């Protein structure tokens, strides 16, 4: 089976075939030094074969994947600069809900 069988292009992105896991997730972990076995533990829906296949795809298509990741990072940076900050009222309500959720119910 070729590495292309493990990765598909879907919704303008790269994903591991038959899963909701993005190739970017695997690549970032791999670049950070995580072993395929560690990546597999971090993504329990994936088999070790899928992780190795994704890494093989990345290694065989580094320029294409690097360009895609750079494009995604640029889009994310633009969104961060243009998003409206969360209102203080909403921040307060979220914090209250979080505290309620973490309070033991008797």
Backbone bond lengths (Angstrom), bond angles and torsions (degrees), N, CA, C in turn:
res aa  C-N    CA-C-N  psi(-1)  N-CA   C-N-CA  omega(-1)  CA-C   N-CA-C  phi
1 X - - - 1.453 - - 1.536 107.91 -
2 X 1.327 117.08 134.85 1.460 120.50 179.62 1.522 109.96 -83.45
3 X 1.342 115.93 161.67 1.465 119.88 -179.35 1.532 111.56 -62.72
4 X 1.342 117.39 -26.42 1.462 120.77 178.85 1.521 111.58 -62.73
5 X 1.321 117.74 -23.89 1.463 121.05 179.18 1.528 111.85 -71.33
6 X 1.312 116.93 -17.25 1.464 120.84 -176.94 1.525 113.54 -94.42
7 X 1.317 116.94 -14.29 1.468 121.17 -176.12 1.517 108.72 -130.71
8 X 1.324 115.11 137.67 1.469 119.72 176.97 1.522 109.25 -130.70
9 X 1.315 114.06 152.03 1.464 120.38 176.46 1.520 106.78 -93.42
10 X 1.336 115.71 124.07 1.465 120.67 -175.02 1.526 108.27 -150.94
11 X 1.328 116.97 138.07 1.469 121.17 177.68 1.529 111.75 51.79
12 X 1.318 116.29 44.23 1.463 123.15 178.28 1.520 113.31 64.73
13 X 1.328 118.18 20.01 1.450 120.97 178.77 1.509 111.85 -142.91
14 X 1.314 115.28 175.44 1.458 122.40 176.67 1.525 108.95 -102.89
15 X 1.318 116.53 131.83 1.470 122.37 179.70 1.509 109.32 -134.77
16 X 1.326 116.03 153.44 1.453 119.42 172.86 1.518 107.19 -69.39
17 X 1.303 116.15 131.83 1.462 121.95 -174.88 1.519 111.49 -53.23
18 X 1.330 115.04 132.50 1.454 121.18 177.24 1.520 114.35 72.21
19 X 1.328 117.32 15.77 1.464 119.30 -179.96 1.533 109.97 -138.09
20 X 1.313 114.22 173.42 1.467 120.23 176.17 1.523 111.17 -100.70
21 X 1.322 117.44 7.10 1.461 122.07 -178.04 1.524 109.38 -83.97
22 X 1.322 115.52 127.60 1.459 119.76 179.85 1.528 110.38 -78.90
23 X 1.312 114.86 149.51 1.458 120.17 174.97 1.526 109.32 -62.26
24 X 1.329 116.97 -34.67 1.463 120.73 179.79 1.528 110.92 -56.99
25 X 1.322 117.43 -40.01 1.464 120.92 179.56 1.518 110.91 -59.19
26 X 1.313 116.04 -42.98 1.458 121.10 -179.28 1.530 110.23 -70.11
27 X 1.326 116.30 -44.78 1.461 121.13 -177.47 1.524 110.73 -62.23
28 X 1.329 118.01 -45.14 1.459 119.75 -179.30 1.522 111.44 -61.95
29 X 1.313 117.60 -40.48 1.463 119.88 177.49 1.524 110.59 -66.45
30 X 1.328 116.88 -44.23 1.458 121.26 -179.77 1.523 110.50 -61.26
31 X 1.330 116.60 -44.79 1.469 120.73 178.48 1.522 111.97 -63.12
32 X 1.331 117.01 -28.24 1.464 121.56 179.43 1.524 112.32 -81.36
33 X 1.323 116.48 -0.74 1.451 120.16 176.10 1.514 115.74 99.55
34 X 1.323 117.61 4.45 1.463 120.19 179.08 1.529 109.97 -69.85
35 X 1.304 115.83 138.60 1.470 120.54 177.24 1.529 108.81 -76.53
36 X 1.320 117.59 159.74 1.467 119.79 175.66 1.534 112.13 -55.95
37 X 1.339 116.95 -36.96 1.466 120.37 179.17 1.531 111.12 -65.10
38 X 1.328 117.11 -39.89 1.468 121.27 177.75 1.525 110.05 -66.66
39 X 1.314 116.38 -43.80 1.468 120.37 178.37 1.528 109.39 -59.81
40 X 1.305 116.99 -42.37 1.469 121.62 179.51 1.531 110.21 -61.59
41 X 1.330 117.45 -40.68 1.473 119.98 177.07 1.529 111.36 -66.11
42 X 1.331 116.86 -34.00 1.468 120.49 179.98 1.522 113.09 -75.85
43 X 1.313 116.77 -18.56 1.459 122.93 178.36 1.526 107.90 -127.83
44 X 1.322 117.22 76.70 1.470 120.66 -172.05 1.529 115.14 -63.31
45 X 1.323 118.35 -13.16 1.466 119.62 177.11 1.523 111.96 -79.64
46 X 1.340 116.94 -9.32 1.460 120.97 -178.21 1.525 111.02 -101.82
47 X 1.314 114.69 147.75 1.462 119.47 172.90 1.527 108.45 -87.67
48 X 1.309 115.58 162.17 1.458 120.27 176.96 1.526 110.27 -61.72
49 X 1.321 116.83 -35.56 1.466 121.04 176.87 1.527 110.76 -60.65
50 X 1.333 117.38 -42.99 1.466 120.61 179.18 1.525 111.07 -62.73
51 X 1.328 116.33 -41.91 1.470 120.12 -179.83 1.525 110.17 -63.72
52 X 1.329 116.89 -47.86 1.469 119.58 177.18 1.525 111.05 -61.11
53 X 1.330 117.67 -38.94 1.462 121.05 177.95 1.520 111.77 -62.87
54 X 1.331 116.11 -40.95 1.469 120.62 178.75 1.527 110.62 -65.70
55 X 1.326 116.52 -41.50 1.466 120.08 178.64 1.526 109.99 -65.34
56 X 1.325 117.02 -41.11 1.467 120.55 177.42 1.527 110.53 -61.86
57 X 1.333 116.63 -41.93 1.462 120.30 177.31 1.524 110.08 -60.45
58 X 1.324 116.38 -48.11 1.465 121.02 179.40 1.528 110.74 -57.46
59 X 1.328 116.99 -47.82 1.463 120.44 -178.05 1.525 111.69 -64.32
60 X 1.311 117.49 -31.62 1.456 121.29 179.04 1.511 114.64 -83.46
61 X 1.330 116.79 -12.87 1.471 121.92 -177.05 1.528 110.87 -133.77
62 X 1.326 116.79 38.96 1.461 119.98 -173.38 1.523 113.72 -57.51
63 X 1.315 118.10 -42.44 1.469 119.96 -178.65 1.524 111.27 -63.78
64 X 1.321 116.13 -45.73 1.468 120.86 -179.78 1.529 111.08 -64.14
65 X 1.328 116.77 -44.50 1.461 120.82 -179.21 1.528 110.30 -68.36
66 X 1.336 117.73 -40.74 1.465 120.86 178.74 1.528 110.75 -61.74
67 X 1.330 117.02 -41.34 1.469 120.26 178.26 1.521 110.46 -64.49
68 X 1.327 116.58 -42.07 1.465 120.71 178.33 1.525 110.74 -62.52
69 X 1.327 117.83 -45.87 1.469 120.92 -179.34 1.524 111.24 -64.17
70 X 1.329 117.06 -40.21 1.462 120.54 178.04 1.526 110.79 -62.69
71 X 1.318 116.30 -40.37 1.471 121.06 177.86 1.531 110.62 -63.43
72 X 1.325 116.84 -43.32 1.465 120.78 179.71 1.527 111.28 -66.04
73 X 1.326 117.09 -40.43 1.456 120.92 178.38 1.525 110.89 -64.25
74 X 1.320 117.41 -38.85 1.464 121.26 178.04 1.529 110.56 -65.73
75 X 1.334 116.84 -42.04 1.468 120.31 177.39 1.521 110.30 -62.04
76 X 1.332 116.81 -43.04 1.464 120.73 -179.56 1.530 110.53 -63.47
77 X 1.327 117.34 -42.54 1.464 121.13 179.34 1.522 110.74 -62.22
78 X 1.334 116.90 -40.00 1.465 120.97 177.68 1.524 110.13 -63.32
79 X 1.320 117.08 -44.57 1.469 120.40 179.33 1.529 111.17 -61.89
80 X 1.319 116.49 -40.88 1.469 119.75 -179.85 1.522 111.27 -62.90
81 X 1.337 116.51 -36.57 1.471 120.03 -179.54 1.519 112.51 -74.36
82 X 1.331 117.56 -27.91 1.454 120.06 -172.48 1.526 114.63 -103.06
83 X 1.303 118.08 -8.35 1.465 120.31 -177.23 1.534 109.98 -74.43
84 X 1.306 114.55 143.74 1.462 120.15 176.97 1.527 109.14 -72.67
85 X 1.325 117.89 137.79 1.465 118.41 176.95 1.529 110.51 -66.84
86 X 1.299 115.45 151.97 1.458 121.46 -179.96 1.534 108.83 -67.72
87 X 1.312 116.39 139.17 1.471 120.03 -177.37 1.522 110.06 -70.91
88 X 1.339 117.35 149.56 1.468 120.16 178.41 1.532 112.15 -58.34
89 X 1.347 117.14 -36.20 1.463 119.58 178.82 1.525 111.21 -63.42
90 X 1.322 116.95 -44.81 1.456 120.15 178.78 1.528 110.61 -65.43
91 X 1.318 117.63 -40.29 1.465 121.07 176.47 1.528 110.58 -57.41
92 X 1.338 115.72 -44.44 1.459 120.87 -179.39 1.526 110.73 -63.79
93 X 1.337 117.64 -44.69 1.462 121.15 -179.79 1.525 111.88 -64.86
94 X 1.317 117.00 -38.54 1.466 120.52 177.29 1.524 110.11 -64.44
95 X 1.311 116.92 -44.10 1.464 120.73 179.36 1.527 111.07 -62.86
96 X 1.329 117.26 -41.56 1.474 120.58 177.58 1.524 110.92 -63.14
97 X 1.326 117.47 -42.82 1.467 121.31 179.01 1.525 110.67 -65.06
98 X 1.322 116.68 -40.24 1.463 120.43 177.99 1.523 110.68 -62.13
99 X 1.324 117.01 -43.59 1.469 120.51 179.27 1.526 110.95 -63.66
100 X 1.346 116.38 -41.72 1.466 119.81 178.01 1.532 111.05 -61.70
101 X 1.331 115.01 -41.50 1.462 119.57 -178.28 1.523 111.63 -67.26
102 X 1.322 116.82 -31.20 1.462 120.20 -178.60 1.522 113.96 -89.27
103 X 1.328 116.81 -9.83 1.458 120.50 178.28 1.518 109.67 -78.81
104 X 1.344 117.04 126.34 1.464 119.24 179.52 1.523 110.83 -60.55
105 X 1.327 115.29 134.02 1.469 121.30 178.73 1.525 108.88 -91.21
106 X 1.296 116.18 128.69 1.482 120.52 -179.19 1.497 110.30 -103.35
